[in-house]
Amino acid sequence: MRAYYYDNLPGDQRAPHQCDPPRLVSGEILEKLNVKFWRIELDGYEDKLNAVAKERGYKNRDLINVTKEGLGELYEQKIKGFFEEHMHEDEEIRYILSGSGYFDVRESPSDEWIRIGVDPGDLLVIPAGIYHRFTLDENNAIKALRLFQDEPKWIPYNRNAETEVNPHRLEYLKVVGVSA
Ligand SMILES: [Fe+2]
């Protein structure tokens, strides 16, 4: 897991977009944003992942495999879709099995993008109500477990005037100590 402020420069979203010089983001800053993460080595990961899942009430999981080959012509379109700034009313939980990618999360109240690079063995929990987006990196492949509490509700609400007053957004801001 690597985290740093995104440079906001135009260009391929899959490029690292590090500032020059880099502006690294500490685990403490991520914790303040209620973004949670664990490192669980792939070798024998099941028990540890099951323990976290049990503690946090993640009853179900499935596998997502995003590759250029797998998605074919839809690839570019899909990749652009994942990169739309959005929020969910539930946590987004990913355990990376292979490949890599970037989750960008909005810092509040600065509204700056923080880029989180994930690699195999990273478990990331993006809280409900935080604005975020995802992209593959230049390796163009990621395989991850998606964990969820009950039924999978993968509804992305793209950022707009309505999401600004969504109760899950307002609750999130309260949790991180920012008033809307
Ligand atoms: Fe999402």
Backbone and ligand atoms as CSV (ligand in chain L), in Angstrom:
chain,resi,resn,atom,element,x,y,z
A,1,MET,N,N,0.853,-1.202,0.000
A,1,MET,CA,C,0.000,0.000,0.000
A,1,MET,C,C,0.882,1.243,0.000
A,2,ARG,N,N,0.655,2.082,-0.999
A,2,ARG,CA,C,1.399,3.334,-1.076
A,2,ARG,C,C,0.379,4.453,-1.226
A,3,ALA,N,N,0.505,5.518,-0.493
A,3,ALA,CA,C,-0.473,6.598,-0.613
A,3,ALA,C,C,0.227,7.947,-0.741
A,4,TYR,N,N,-0.305,8.752,-1.641
A,4,TYR,CA,C,0.272,10.081,-1.874
A,4,TYR,C,C,-0.765,10.986,-2.528
A,5,TYR,N,N,-0.518,12.284,-2.472
A,5,TYR,CA,C,-1.444,13.222,-3.115
A,5,TYR,C,C,-1.273,13.148,-4.629
A,6,TYR,N,N,-2.401,13.138,-5.325
A,6,TYR,CA,C,-2.459,13.036,-6.787
A,6,TYR,C,C,-2.079,14.388,-7.377
A,7,ASP,N,N,-1.374,14.348,-8.498
A,7,ASP,CA,C,-0.867,15.619,-9.042
A,7,ASP,C,C,-1.886,16.428,-9.846
A,8,ASN,N,N,-3.037,15.825,-10.142
A,8,ASN,CA,C,-4.087,16.533,-10.907
A,8,ASN,C,C,-3.652,16.990,-12.289
A,9,LEU,N,N,-2.592,16.425,-12.824
A,9,LEU,CA,C,-2.164,16.808,-14.164
A,9,LEU,C,C,-2.882,15.924,-15.193
A,10,PRO,N,N,-3.153,16.490,-16.372
A,10,PRO,CA,C,-3.802,15.673,-17.397
A,10,PRO,C,C,-2.889,14.529,-17.832
A,11,GLY,N,N,-3.460,13.559,-18.529
A,11,GLY,CA,C,-2.663,12.416,-18.985
A,11,GLY,C,C,-3.336,11.121,-18.595
A,12,ASP,N,N,-2.739,10.016,-18.943
A,12,ASP,CA,C,-3.310,8.693,-18.696
A,12,ASP,C,C,-3.578,8.492,-17.213
A,13,GLN,N,N,-4.816,8.174,-16.869
A,13,GLN,CA,C,-5.185,7.946,-15.467
A,13,GLN,C,C,-4.406,6.789,-14.847
A,14,ARG,N,N,-3.859,5.890,-15.720
A,14,ARG,CA,C,-3.126,4.720,-15.234
A,14,ARG,C,C,-1.685,5.035,-14.836
A,15,ALA,N,N,-1.215,6.232,-15.222
A,15,ALA,CA,C,0.139,6.655,-14.827
A,15,ALA,C,C,0.137,6.948,-13.328
A,16,PRO,N,N,1.297,6.935,-12.680
A,16,PRO,CA,C,1.312,7.122,-11.216
A,16,PRO,C,C,0.750,8.477,-10.730
A,17,HIS,N,N,0.947,9.541,-11.483
A,17,HIS,CA,C,0.483,10.876,-11.071
A,17,HIS,C,C,1.001,11.291,-9.695
A,18,GLN,N,N,2.264,11.018,-9.459
A,18,GLN,CA,C,2.939,11.500,-8.238
A,18,GLN,C,C,3.257,12.977,-8.426
A,19,CYS,N,N,3.190,13.756,-7.361
A,19,CYS,CA,C,3.667,15.138,-7.437
A,19,CYS,C,C,5.192,15.118,-7.501
A,20,ASP,N,N,5.768,16.189,-7.941
A,20,ASP,CA,C,7.233,16.299,-7.992
A,20,ASP,C,C,7.638,17.537,-7.198
A,21,PRO,N,N,8.244,17.401,-6.010
A,21,PRO,CA,C,8.556,16.128,-5.317
A,21,PRO,C,C,7.289,15.450,-4.787
A,22,PRO,N,N,7.355,14.138,-4.515
A,22,PRO,CA,C,6.167,13.417,-4.035
A,22,PRO,C,C,5.658,13.992,-2.709
A,23,ARG,N,N,4.346,13.977,-2.543
A,23,ARG,CA,C,3.733,14.363,-1.260
A,23,ARG,C,C,3.080,13.100,-0.702
A,24,LEU,N,N,3.831,12.423,0.166
A,24,LEU,CA,C,3.344,11.136,0.682
A,24,LEU,C,C,2.249,11.344,1.720
A,25,VAL,N,N,1.374,10.359,1.831
A,25,VAL,CA,C,0.264,10.408,2.782
A,25,VAL,C,C,0.470,9.275,3.789
A,26,SER,N,N,0.437,9.639,5.077
A,26,SER,CA,C,0.693,8.643,6.119
A,26,SER,C,C,-0.557,7.809,6.388
A,27,GLY,N,N,-0.322,6.668,7.052
A,27,GLY,CA,C,-1.435,5.829,7.481
A,27,GLY,C,C,-2.370,6.591,8.413
A,28,GLU,N,N,-1.792,7.505,9.184
A,28,GLU,CA,C,-2.606,8.291,10.123
A,28,GLU,C,C,-3.631,9.147,9.383
A,29,ILE,N,N,-3.190,9.751,8.290
A,29,ILE,CA,C,-4.105,10.590,7.499
A,29,ILE,C,C,-5.233,9.726,6.931
A,30,LEU,N,N,-4.873,8.540,6.453
A,30,LEU,CA,C,-5.914,7.644,5.920
A,30,LEU,C,C,-6.886,7.229,7.017
A,31,GLU,N,N,-6.349,6.968,8.212
A,31,GLU,CA,C,-7.218,6.589,9.325
A,31,GLU,C,C,-8.193,7.705,9.670
A,32,LYS,N,N,-7.703,8.939,9.611
A,32,LYS,CA,C,-8.588,10.087,9.880
A,32,LYS,C,C,-9.738,10.148,8.888
A,33,LEU,N,N,-9.473,9.685,7.673
A,33,LEU,CA,C,-10.517,9.668,6.636
A,33,LEU,C,C,-11.392,8.414,6.733
A,34,ASN,N,N,-11.088,7.610,7.784
A,34,ASN,CA,C,-11.819,6.364,8.024
A,34,ASN,C,C,-11.599,5.326,6.918
A,35,VAL,N,N,-10.484,5.464,6.196
A,35,VAL,CA,C,-10.080,4.427,5.234
A,35,VAL,C,C,-9.267,3.405,6.011
A,36,LYS,N,N,-9.676,2.131,5.947
A,36,LYS,CA,C,-8.995,1.107,6.748
A,36,LYS,C,C,-8.216,0.171,5.843
A,37,PHE,N,N,-7.109,-0.328,6.366
A,37,PHE,CA,C,-6.303,-1.221,5.538
A,37,PHE,C,C,-5.541,-2.196,6.419
A,38,TRP,N,N,-5.351,-3.370,5.849
A,38,TRP,CA,C,-4.580,-4.415,6.517
A,38,TRP,C,C,-3.639,-5.019,5.487
A,39,ARG,N,N,-2.567,-5.568,5.966
A,39,ARG,CA,C,-1.652,-6.294,5.108
A,39,ARG,C,C,-1.772,-7.774,5.494
A,40,ILE,N,N,-2.211,-8.590,4.584
A,40,ILE,CA,C,-2.359,-10.026,4.847
A,40,ILE,C,C,-1.609,-10.765,3.751
A,41,GLU,N,N,-0.477,-11.379,4.131
A,41,GLU,CA,C,0.325,-12.068,3.115
A,41,GLU,C,C,-0.511,-13.134,2.406
A,42,LEU,N,N,-0.285,-13.272,1.118
A,42,LEU,CA,C,-1.082,-14.192,0.303
A,42,LEU,C,C,-0.966,-15.635,0.773
A,43,ASP,N,N,0.236,-15.977,1.212
A,43,ASP,CA,C,0.475,-17.342,1.647
A,43,ASP,C,C,-0.380,-17.631,2.877
A,44,GLY,N,N,-1.378,-18.434,2.734
A,44,GLY,CA,C,-2.262,-18.758,3.857
A,44,GLY,C,C,-3.123,-17.600,4.309
A,45,TYR,N,N,-3.579,-16.763,3.368
A,45,TYR,CA,C,-4.342,-15.557,3.733
A,45,TYR,C,C,-5.734,-15.869,4.288
A,46,GLU,N,N,-6.273,-17.045,3.947
A,46,GLU,CA,C,-7.693,-17.295,4.227
A,46,GLU,C,C,-8.075,-17.075,5.698
A,47,ASP,N,N,-7.279,-17.665,6.618
A,47,ASP,CA,C,-7.646,-17.569,8.032
A,47,ASP,C,C,-7.683,-16.128,8.514
A,48,LYS,N,N,-6.658,-15.365,8.126
A,48,LYS,CA,C,-6.598,-13.978,8.598
A,48,LYS,C,C,-7.713,-13.145,7.969
A,49,LEU,N,N,-7.954,-13.380,6.677
A,49,LEU,CA,C,-9.028,-12.647,6.007
A,49,LEU,C,C,-10.377,-13.007,6.634
A,50,ASN,N,N,-10.564,-14.304,6.918
A,50,ASN,CA,C,-11.816,-14.737,7.550
A,50,ASN,C,C,-12.001,-14.077,8.911
A,51,ALA,N,N,-10.899,-13.907,9.646
A,51,ALA,CA,C,-10.990,-13.286,10.974
A,51,ALA,C,C,-11.448,-11.832,10.854
A,52,VAL,N,N,-10.860,-11.092,9.902
A,52,VAL,CA,C,-11.270,-9.696,9.711
A,52,VAL,C,C,-12.728,-9.654,9.246
A,53,ALA,N,N,-13.072,-10.572,8.325
A,53,ALA,CA,C,-14.435,-10.601,7.785
A,53,ALA,C,C,-15.442,-10.875,8.912
A,54,LYS,N,N,-15.074,-11.768,9.814
A,54,LYS,CA,C,-15.979,-12.120,10.906
A,54,LYS,C,C,-16.169,-10.923,11.834
A,55,GLU,N,N,-15.041,-10.295,12.176
A,55,GLU,CA,C,-15.088,-9.167,13.103
A,55,GLU,C,C,-15.929,-8.017,12.547
A,56,ARG,N,N,-15.839,-7.801,11.233
A,56,ARG,CA,C,-16.536,-6.662,10.631
A,56,ARG,C,C,-17.865,-7.043,9.965
A,57,GLY,N,N,-18.239,-8.323,10.089
A,57,GLY,CA,C,-19.547,-8.732,9.587
A,57,GLY,C,C,-19.638,-8.830,8.081
A,58,TYR,N,N,-18.531,-9.194,7.429
A,58,TYR,CA,C,-18.585,-9.395,5.978
A,58,TYR,C,C,-18.916,-10.865,5.731
A,59,LYS,N,N,-20.161,-11.104,5.357
A,59,LYS,CA,C,-20.611,-12.500,5.262
A,59,LYS,C,C,-20.322,-13.118,3.902
A,60,ASN,N,N,-20.235,-12.308,2.881
A,60,ASN,CA,C,-20.132,-12.845,1.518
A,60,ASN,C,C,-18.958,-12.246,0.766
A,61,ARG,N,N,-18.592,-12.931,-0.294
A,61,ARG,CA,C,-17.500,-12.421,-1.118
A,61,ARG,C,C,-17.609,-12.976,-2.536
A,62,ASP,N,N,-17.037,-12.279,-3.473
A,62,ASP,CA,C,-16.883,-12.831,-4.815
A,62,ASP,C,C,-15.556,-12.356,-5.394
A,63,LEU,N,N,-15.292,-12.809,-6.610
A,63,LEU,CA,C,-13.994,-12.540,-7.213
A,63,LEU,C,C,-14.192,-11.642,-8.421
A,64,ILE,N,N,-13.351,-10.619,-8.540
A,64,ILE,CA,C,-13.402,-9.760,-9.725
A,64,ILE,C,C,-12.030,-9.788,-10.384
A,65,ASN,N,N,-12.072,-9.910,-11.704
A,65,ASN,CA,C,-10.831,-10.024,-12.466
A,65,ASN,C,C,-10.910,-9.010,-13.598
A,66,VAL,N,N,-10.132,-7.957,-13.497
A,66,VAL,CA,C,-10.180,-6.901,-14.514
A,66,VAL,C,C,-8.899,-6.931,-15.328
A,67,THR,N,N,-9.044,-7.311,-16.593
A,67,THR,CA,C,-7.889,-7.308,-17.489
A,67,THR,C,C,-8.324,-6.788,-18.851
A,68,LYS,N,N,-7.351,-6.354,-19.597
A,68,LYS,CA,C,-7.597,-5.866,-20.949
A,68,LYS,C,C,-8.132,-7.011,-21.817
A,69,GLU,N,N,-7.532,-8.180,-21.664
A,69,GLU,CA,C,-7.927,-9.339,-22.462
A,69,GLU,C,C,-9.358,-9.752,-22.110
A,70,GLY,N,N,-9.630,-9.785,-20.790
A,70,GLY,CA,C,-10.939,-10.238,-20.331
A,70,GLY,C,C,-12.062,-9.332,-20.778
A,71,LEU,N,N,-11.829,-8.022,-20.802
A,71,LEU,CA,C,-12.906,-7.081,-21.111
A,71,LEU,C,C,-12.973,-6.716,-22.596
A,72,GLY,N,N,-11.935,-7.021,-23.325
A,72,GLY,CA,C,-11.938,-6.773,-24.768
A,72,GLY,C,C,-12.258,-5.335,-25.115
A,73,GLU,N,N,-13.253,-5.177,-25.996
A,73,GLU,CA,C,-13.599,-3.843,-26.499
A,73,GLU,C,C,-14.165,-2.947,-25.409
A,74,LEU,N,N,-14.728,-3.578,-24.376
A,74,LEU,CA,C,-15.345,-2.783,-23.305
A,74,LEU,C,C,-14.303,-2.172,-22.369
A,75,TYR,N,N,-13.075,-2.615,-22.527
A,75,TYR,CA,C,-12.026,-2.257,-21.567
A,75,TYR,C,C,-11.925,-0.749,-21.311
A,76,GLU,N,N,-11.695,0.012,-22.376
A,76,GLU,CA,C,-11.487,1.456,-22.206
A,76,GLU,C,C,-12.709,2.110,-21.545
A,77,GLN,N,N,-13.895,1.667,-22.003
A,77,GLN,CA,C,-15.141,2.226,-21.472
A,77,GLN,C,C,-15.292,1.903,-19.981
A,78,LYS,N,N,-15.030,0.655,-19.631
A,78,LYS,CA,C,-15.134,0.216,-18.232
A,78,LYS,C,C,-14.163,0.993,-17.344
A,79,ILE,N,N,-12.948,1.100,-17.827
A,79,ILE,CA,C,-11.904,1.763,-17.064
A,79,ILE,C,C,-12.282,3.224,-16.807
A,80,LYS,N,N,-12.882,3.836,-17.799
A,80,LYS,CA,C,-13.337,5.228,-17.626
A,80,LYS,C,C,-14.474,5.300,-16.611
A,81,GLY,N,N,-15.366,4.293,-16.654
A,81,GLY,CA,C,-16.506,4.252,-15.736
A,81,GLY,C,C,-16.059,4.134,-14.288
A,82,PHE,N,N,-15.108,3.251,-14.027
A,82,PHE,CA,C,-14.589,3.076,-12.650
A,82,PHE,C,C,-13.962,4.375,-12.135
A,83,PHE,N,N,-13.540,5.217,-13.085
A,83,PHE,CA,C,-12.777,6.411,-12.715
A,83,PHE,C,C,-13.682,7.635,-12.514
A,84,GLU,N,N,-15.008,7.449,-12.667
A,84,GLU,CA,C,-15.935,8.540,-12.351
A,84,GLU,C,C,-15.984,8.698,-10.828
A,85,GLU,N,N,-15.888,9.923,-10.380
A,85,GLU,CA,C,-15.947,10.154,-8.928
A,85,GLU,C,C,-17.333,9.784,-8.399
A,86,HIS,N,N,-17.364,8.900,-7.379
A,86,HIS,CA,C,-18.650,8.430,-6.875
A,86,HIS,C,C,-18.557,8.059,-5.392
A,87,MET,N,N,-19.694,7.760,-4.819
A,87,MET,CA,C,-19.749,7.230,-3.446
A,87,MET,C,C,-20.714,6.055,-3.425
A,88,HIS,N,N,-20.664,5.284,-2.340
A,88,HIS,CA,C,-21.624,4.201,-2.127
A,88,HIS,C,C,-22.266,4.379,-0.757
A,89,GLU,N,N,-23.387,3.679,-0.577
A,89,GLU,CA,C,-24.045,3.718,0.733
A,89,GLU,C,C,-23.549,2.579,1.623
A,90,ASP,N,N,-22.609,1.801,1.111
A,90,ASP,CA,C,-21.988,0.713,1.877
A,90,ASP,C,C,-20.473,0.818,1.747
A,91,GLU,N,N,-19.778,0.063,2.591
A,91,GLU,CA,C,-18.320,0.014,2.462
A,91,GLU,C,C,-17.937,-0.705,1.174
A,92,GLU,N,N,-16.812,-0.313,0.611
A,92,GLU,CA,C,-16.254,-1.044,-0.545
A,92,GLU,C,C,-14.994,-1.726,-0.033
A,93,ILE,N,N,-14.990,-3.075,-0.088
A,93,ILE,CA,C,-13.914,-3.842,0.540
A,93,ILE,C,C,-13.221,-4.688,-0.522
A,94,ARG,N,N,-11.919,-4.547,-0.620
A,94,ARG,CA,C,-11.178,-5.286,-1.643
A,94,ARG,C,C,-9.924,-5.921,-1.032
A,95,TYR,N,N,-9.735,-7.211,-1.343
A,95,TYR,CA,C,-8.483,-7.884,-0.995
A,95,TYR,C,C,-7.807,-8.264,-2.308
A,96,ILE,N,N,-6.593,-7.768,-2.522
A,96,ILE,CA,C,-5.937,-7.926,-3.811
A,96,ILE,C,C,-5.180,-9.257,-3.865
A,97,LEU,N,N,-5.527,-10.055,-4.874
A,97,LEU,CA,C,-4.901,-11.368,-5.033
A,97,LEU,C,C,-3.742,-11.330,-6.020
A,98,SER,N,N,-3.904,-10.560,-7.084
A,98,SER,CA,C,-2.800,-10.393,-8.027
A,98,SER,C,C,-3.000,-9.107,-8.805
A,99,GLY,N,N,-1.931,-8.665,-9.468
A,99,GLY,CA,C,-2.007,-7.408,-10.202
A,99,GLY,C,C,-1.938,-6.218,-9.258
A,100,SER,N,N,-2.361,-5.059,-9.726
A,100,SER,CA,C,-2.281,-3.840,-8.920
A,100,SER,C,C,-3.186,-2.781,-9.542
A,101,GLY,N,N,-3.375,-1.705,-8.793
A,101,GLY,CA,C,-4.239,-0.632,-9.295
A,101,GLY,C,C,-4.226,0.533,-8.321
A,102,TYR,N,N,-5.033,1.543,-8.626
A,102,TYR,CA,C,-5.087,2.738,-7.781
A,102,TYR,C,C,-6.524,3.035,-7.363
A,103,PHE,N,N,-6.718,3.213,-6.069
A,103,PHE,CA,C,-7.949,3.788,-5.563
A,103,PHE,C,C,-7.634,5.233,-5.191
A,104,ASP,N,N,-8.389,6.158,-5.742
A,104,ASP,CA,C,-8.235,7.565,-5.363
A,104,ASP,C,C,-9.375,7.919,-4.428
A,105,VAL,N,N,-9.051,8.513,-3.281
A,105,VAL,CA,C,-10.098,8.925,-2.337
A,105,VAL,C,C,-9.972,10.422,-2.088
A,106,ARG,N,N,-11.112,11.078,-1.907
A,106,ARG,CA,C,-11.126,12.516,-1.644
A,106,ARG,C,C,-10.867,12.779,-0.161
A,107,GLU,N,N,-9.919,13.608,0.094
A,107,GLU,CA,C,-9.689,14.045,1.470
A,107,GLU,C,C,-10.704,15.133,1.806
A,108,SER,N,N,-11.248,15.059,3.014
A,108,SER,CA,C,-12.130,16.127,3.491
A,108,SER,C,C,-11.477,16.772,4.690
A,109,PRO,N,N,-11.539,18.099,4.823
A,109,PRO,CA,C,-12.280,19.012,3.957
A,109,PRO,C,C,-11.468,19.587,2.787
A,110,SER,N,N,-10.228,19.169,2.572
A,110,SER,CA,C,-9.400,19.815,1.545
A,110,SER,C,C,-9.909,19.557,0.130
A,111,ASP,N,N,-10.631,18.451,-0.048
A,111,ASP,CA,C,-11.121,18.022,-1.361
A,111,ASP,C,C,-9.976,17.645,-2.310
A,112,GLU,N,N,-8.812,17.335,-1.750
A,112,GLU,CA,C,-7.699,16.880,-2.595
A,112,GLU,C,C,-7.832,15.380,-2.847
A,113,TRP,N,N,-7.332,14.919,-3.982
A,113,TRP,CA,C,-7.297,13.484,-4.249
A,113,TRP,C,C,-6.076,12.858,-3.580
A,114,ILE,N,N,-6.311,11.755,-2.878
A,114,ILE,CA,C,-5.219,10.932,-2.377
A,114,ILE,C,C,-5.224,9.635,-3.173
A,115,ARG,N,N,-4.098,9.296,-3.764
A,115,ARG,CA,C,-3.989,8.069,-4.566
A,115,ARG,C,C,-3.417,6.956,-3.703
A,116,ILE,N,N,-4.132,5.829,-3.658
A,116,ILE,CA,C,-3.689,4.668,-2.884
A,116,ILE,C,C,-3.360,3.550,-3.868
A,117,GLY,N,N,-2.097,3.185,-3.933
A,117,GLY,CA,C,-1.674,2.086,-4.808
A,117,GLY,C,C,-1.798,0.778,-4.058
A,118,VAL,N,N,-2.522,-0.180,-4.637
A,118,VAL,CA,C,-2.699,-1.469,-3.959
A,118,VAL,C,C,-1.992,-2.588,-4.721
A,119,ASP,N,N,-1.489,-3.535,-3.941
A,119,ASP,CA,C,-0.723,-4.667,-4.462
A,119,ASP,C,C,-1.264,-5.955,-3.826
A,120,PRO,N,N,-0.847,-7.103,-4.341
A,120,PRO,CA,C,-1.294,-8.366,-3.749
A,120,PRO,C,C,-1.017,-8.415,-2.240
A,121,GLY,N,N,-2.033,-8.830,-1.480
A,121,GLY,CA,C,-1.896,-8.899,-0.033
A,121,GLY,C,C,-2.477,-7.690,0.682
A,122,ASP,N,N,-2.881,-6.670,-0.065
A,122,ASP,CA,C,-3.496,-5.492,0.554
A,122,ASP,C,C,-4.999,-5.707,0.693
A,123,LEU,N,N,-5.500,-5.379,1.877
A,123,LEU,CA,C,-6.952,-5.379,2.126
A,123,LEU,C,C,-7.338,-3.937,2.429
A,124,LEU,N,N,-8.243,-3.409,1.637
A,124,LEU,CA,C,-8.602,-1.995,1.738
A,124,LEU,C,C,-10.102,-1.864,1.963
A,125,VAL,N,N,-10.485,-1.017,2.917
A,125,VAL,CA,C,-11.903,-0.736,3.156
A,125,VAL,C,C,-12.152,0.745,2.929
A,126,ILE,N,N,-12.941,1.021,1.910
A,126,ILE,CA,C,-13.314,2.399,1.583
A,126,ILE,C,C,-14.672,2.657,2.219
A,127,PRO,N,N,-14.756,3.623,3.147
A,127,PRO,CA,C,-16.002,3.768,3.909
A,127,PRO,C,C,-17.176,4.259,3.054
A,128,ALA,N,N,-18.372,3.951,3.515
A,128,ALA,CA,C,-19.568,4.493,2.873
A,128,ALA,C,C,-19.496,6.017,2.915
A,129,GLY,N,N,-19.935,6.654,1.851
A,129,GLY,CA,C,-20.064,8.115,1.840
A,129,GLY,C,C,-18.830,8.875,1.413
A,130,ILE,N,N,-17.675,8.204,1.266
A,130,ILE,CA,C,-16.470,8.919,0.824
A,130,ILE,C,C,-16.480,8.934,-0.714
A,131,TYR,N,N,-16.079,10.051,-1.282
A,131,TYR,CA,C,-15.947,10.096,-2.738
A,131,TYR,C,C,-14.646,9.400,-3.140
A,132,HIS,N,N,-14.733,8.598,-4.183
A,132,HIS,CA,C,-13.558,7.834,-4.620
A,132,HIS,C,C,-13.702,7.432,-6.076
A,133,ARG,N,N,-12.669,6.822,-6.609
A,133,ARG,CA,C,-12.670,6.285,-7.970
A,133,ARG,C,C,-11.559,5.235,-8.037
A,134,PHE,N,N,-11.587,4.433,-9.100
A,134,PHE,CA,C,-10.595,3.367,-9.233
A,134,PHE,C,C,-10.039,3.352,-10.639
A,135,THR,N,N,-8.780,3.034,-10.769
A,135,THR,CA,C,-8.221,2.743,-12.085
A,135,THR,C,C,-7.181,1.637,-11.982
A,136,LEU,N,N,-7.079,0.872,-13.043
A,136,LEU,CA,C,-5.927,-0.001,-13.161
A,136,LEU,C,C,-4.703,0.871,-13.339
A,137,ASP,N,N,-3.539,0.309,-13.111
A,137,ASP,CA,C,-2.313,1.050,-13.418
A,137,ASP,C,C,-1.767,0.559,-14.759
A,138,GLU,N,N,-0.527,0.883,-15.022
A,138,GLU,CA,C,0.006,0.566,-16.354
A,138,GLU,C,C,0.233,-0.933,-16.576
A,139,ASN,N,N,0.036,-1.743,-15.521
A,139,ASN,CA,C,0.114,-3.202,-15.708
A,139,ASN,C,C,-1.185,-3.787,-16.271
A,140,ASN,N,N,-2.249,-2.976,-16.235
A,140,ASN,CA,C,-3.520,-3.352,-16.879
A,140,ASN,C,C,-4.150,-4.654,-16.398
A,141,ALA,N,N,-3.950,-5.002,-15.132
A,141,ALA,CA,C,-4.601,-6.217,-14.625
A,141,ALA,C,C,-4.706,-6.183,-13.107
A,142,ILE,N,N,-5.864,-6.608,-12.618
A,142,ILE,CA,C,-6.009,-6.792,-11.166
A,142,ILE,C,C,-7.018,-7.908,-10.909
A,143,LYS,N,N,-6.734,-8.694,-9.903
A,143,LYS,CA,C,-7.670,-9.723,-9.466
A,143,LYS,C,C,-7.877,-9.494,-7.977
A,144,ALA,N,N,-9.136,-9.384,-7.567
A,144,ALA,CA,C,-9.398,-9.048,-6.171
A,144,ALA,C,C,-10.643,-9.749,-5.668
A,145,LEU,N,N,-10.671,-9.993,-4.355
A,145,LEU,CA,C,-11.891,-10.450,-3.709
A,145,LEU,C,C,-12.680,-9.219,-3.300
A,146,ARG,N,N,-13.982,-9.247,-3.568
A,146,ARG,CA,C,-14.877,-8.181,-3.103
A,146,ARG,C,C,-15.658,-8.772,-1.942
A,147,LEU,N,N,-15.561,-8.167,-0.779
A,147,LEU,CA,C,-16.294,-8.659,0.378
A,147,LEU,C,C,-17.477,-7.739,0.618
A,148,PHE,N,N,-18.553,-8.291,1.165
A,148,PHE,CA,C,-19.708,-7.440,1.454
A,148,PHE,C,C,-20.509,-8.010,2.616
A,149,GLN,N,N,-21.289,-7.092,3.227
A,149,GLN,CA,C,-21.976,-7.474,4.447
A,149,GLN,C,C,-23.159,-8.395,4.188
A,150,ASP,N,N,-24.036,-7.991,3.280
A,150,ASP,CA,C,-25.192,-8.838,2.991
A,150,ASP,C,C,-25.275,-9.069,1.496
A,151,GLU,N,N,-26.250,-8.470,0.877
A,151,GLU,CA,C,-26.358,-8.562,-0.573
A,151,GLU,C,C,-25.386,-7.565,-1.188
A,152,PRO,N,N,-24.761,-7.936,-2.310
A,152,PRO,CA,C,-23.899,-6.937,-2.948
A,152,PRO,C,C,-24.725,-5.799,-3.526
A,153,LYS,N,N,-24.427,-4.596,-3.088
A,153,LYS,CA,C,-25.092,-3.404,-3.637
A,153,LYS,C,C,-23.989,-2.565,-4.248
A,154,TRP,N,N,-23.761,-2.754,-5.519
A,154,TRP,CA,C,-22.632,-2.065,-6.139
A,154,TRP,C,C,-23.073,-0.754,-6.779
A,155,ILE,N,N,-24.041,-0.079,-6.168
A,155,ILE,CA,C,-24.544,1.130,-6.828
A,155,ILE,C,C,-23.578,2.290,-6.615
A,156,PRO,N,N,-22.993,2.799,-7.700
A,156,PRO,CA,C,-22.176,3.990,-7.562
A,156,PRO,C,C,-23.046,5.231,-7.768
A,157,TYR,N,N,-22.968,6.157,-6.843
A,157,TYR,CA,C,-23.662,7.436,-7.003
A,157,TYR,C,C,-22.613,8.462,-7.390
A,158,ASN,N,N,-22.673,8.879,-8.644
A,158,ASN,CA,C,-21.687,9.859,-9.087
A,158,ASN,C,C,-21.899,11.177,-8.357
A,159,ARG,N,N,-20.796,11.833,-8.055
A,159,ARG,CA,C,-20.859,13.050,-7.256
A,159,ARG,C,C,-21.702,14.114,-7.955
A,160,ASN,N,N,-22.701,14.604,-7.231
A,160,ASN,CA,C,-23.538,15.702,-7.747
A,160,ASN,C,C,-24.254,16.346,-6.557
A,161,ALA,N,N,-25.180,17.248,-6.840
A,161,ALA,CA,C,-25.845,17.978,-5.754
A,161,ALA,C,C,-26.575,17.015,-4.817
A,162,GLU,N,N,-27.101,15.922,-5.363
A,162,GLU,CA,C,-27.839,14.971,-4.529
A,162,GLU,C,C,-26.932,14.207,-3.565
A,163,THR,N,N,-25.762,13.787,-4.048
A,163,THR,CA,C,-24.874,13.034,-3.153
A,163,THR,C,C,-24.381,13.938,-2.018
A,164,GLU,N,N,-24.331,15.248,-2.270
A,164,GLU,CA,C,-23.869,16.177,-1.227
A,164,GLU,C,C,-24.777,16.138,0.001
A,165,VAL,N,N,-26.043,15.760,-0.203
A,165,VAL,CA,C,-26.986,15.704,0.929
A,165,VAL,C,C,-27.443,14.269,1.215
A,166,ASN,N,N,-26.813,13.296,0.592
A,166,ASN,CA,C,-27.122,11.891,0.874
A,166,ASN,C,C,-26.804,11.608,2.351
A,167,PRO,N,N,-27.743,10.985,3.080
A,167,PRO,CA,C,-27.515,10.740,4.514
A,167,PRO,C,C,-26.198,9.997,4.807
A,168,HIS,N,N,-25.798,9.091,3.907
A,168,HIS,CA,C,-24.545,8.346,4.122
A,168,HIS,C,C,-23.337,9.267,3.954
A,169,ARG,N,N,-23.454,10.226,3.061
A,169,ARG,CA,C,-22.394,11.234,2.882
A,169,ARG,C,C,-22.312,12.119,4.140
A,170,LEU,N,N,-23.467,12.564,4.609
A,170,LEU,CA,C,-23.488,13.448,5.781
A,170,LEU,C,C,-22.973,12.716,7.018
A,171,GLU,N,N,-23.344,11.431,7.137
A,171,GLU,CA,C,-22.873,10.630,8.266
A,171,GLU,C,C,-21.346,10.475,8.185
A,172,TYR,N,N,-20.861,10.227,6.987
A,172,TYR,CA,C,-19.405,10.087,6.796
A,172,TYR,C,C,-18.688,11.350,7.258
A,173,LEU,N,N,-19.196,12.499,6.819
A,173,LEU,CA,C,-18.538,13.768,7.175
A,173,LEU,C,C,-18.542,13.964,8.696
A,174,LYS,N,N,-19.636,13.531,9.338
A,174,LYS,CA,C,-19.721,13.640,10.794
A,174,LYS,C,C,-18.652,12.752,11.446
A,175,VAL,N,N,-18.531,11.534,10.941
A,175,VAL,CA,C,-17.562,10.570,11.499
A,175,VAL,C,C,-16.137,11.110,11.401
A,176,VAL,N,N,-15.817,11.767,10.293
A,176,VAL,CA,C,-14.450,12.265,10.134
A,176,VAL,C,C,-14.300,13.698,10.670
A,177,GLY,N,N,-15.345,14.179,11.319
A,177,GLY,CA,C,-15.234,15.459,12.012
A,177,GLY,C,C,-15.298,16.683,11.119
A,178,VAL,N,N,-15.994,16.518,9.985
A,178,VAL,CA,C,-16.186,17.665,9.080
A,178,VAL,C,C,-17.680,17.923,9.005
A,179,SER,N,N,-18.089,19.183,9.255
A,179,SER,CA,C,-19.518,19.442,9.110
A,179,SER,C,C,-19.803,19.799,7.664
A,180,ALA,N,N,-20.945,19.329,7.201
A,180,ALA,CA,C,-21.291,19.534,5.775
A,180,ALA,C,C,-21.607,21.001,5.492
L,1,LIG,FE,FE,-16.718,2.451,-5.682
